[in-house]
Amino acid sequence: MSKKELAIGSRPSNEAKRWIQRGHTAHTASLKADIFTARLTVDVTPQLRTRIRLAAINAGVPAANLLRALLEREFPEGDNTP
């Protein structure tokens, strides 16, 4: 092998392949659901961020999905009252 060639590691195990594919499938589904979205940036304390992430992990969902569901419950479509 010349100095310019890079060694490639062994193929990932079946478990690793399933994990990668599961992430890809979830990401693809998420992209389809998010075609017409707008980004919202909210500054939170590091402690709140940690609590949000832990809640998402415990629920088995991405933090963004958890927060979207929370916002949908708090601000349902058609409810314009403050």
LINVEN-V643187 format. One record per run of one state. SS is the DSSP state (@ for helix, = for strand, . for the rest). FROM is the first residue (numbers start at 1). TO is the last residue. Records with the same first field share a line. If there is no record, write none. Layout:
# LINVEN-V643187
SS = FROM-TO  FROM-TO
This chain:
# LINVEN-V643187
. = 1-13  34-45  60-62  75-82
@ = 14-33  46-59  63-74
